[in-house]
């Protein structure tokens, strides 16, 4: 069953980019399917102990939930550690001929996308973009003939488009060499993204058309530019691609019908249009970018103390998790203005609820706001202002009275880490 992603936002890019195949950032030792938290080299009783401690915090996915937040991520998605080879094809249509050169379109997204993944994954994902065809790939039918609109189903329009792309590229591309595909459509095909966002990803689709013996199962399409006229597009426009590729790796949409109202700018799967932002710690664990040793599982009754280092800095304990049931729990992490988090205006301890029973786009994650109805601390364009000051500071406490859980920020250390106390029944 195809997993369909819709898009709402965007961000970053700079000047022309030619040497794609030379991009190999921070390759890790192994390439997994994103099964998170697995220690690298433990064995025997030590490994069993580590896994048993984390087991209550590995909330499971639910059958029938689309792109569940549960662990582990199903193997139908692209692996999210090690080297990932991304095929990039720039396409246009008889009624929408490419604007500028195909390499100009490619340069809107690279090398920024590769750099974003290198930073967010602490070097555990080496995103290697390749473009074996460096000119516009002309489709045989006008754009309108494919019937593509926001939320368009995979059948029949997209299937026909994918088949046409595969046929047009077949003589120059070996599709079996790639882990994912990016279709970079000429921006003049279809309406402005300010009116209707068409960018979409079909992921984990085992029934996709075949090419070179493999299903084209993990494919992201990027259409018109989400340029709000602020002059920031050259720096921010690329970010729609890491968002769409997040779906290829199995991550859900965190925005809802209300936009970024449940997560705001704290994850690129919520808001990717505007200033740079990172992924939540839960997603980094889910993708295999955090080890089990970096997760602190608060599953036992009573009080427990946790020292968390900033999410943007490699090493240290990154995430405390408070399981409430087999499908829900609270995640606790430290967010600062560093790494991909350039828009953070109030550093501190971010607390959010994860629910693996909730479908993509329906609010599987909800951030707790330490300063409700404050209006936030940022006025940057395309950033959800209300949740921008959501983190908790020393002396502040989050309480879920129904669950009997309290999470208090005890203090901030000189090295930037925060001390957190969790009390649960």
Order of alpha helices (4+ residues) and beta strands (2+ residues): beta-alpha-beta-alpha-alpha-beta-beta-alpha-beta-beta-beta-beta-beta-alpha-alpha-alpha-beta-beta-beta-beta-beta-beta-beta-beta-beta
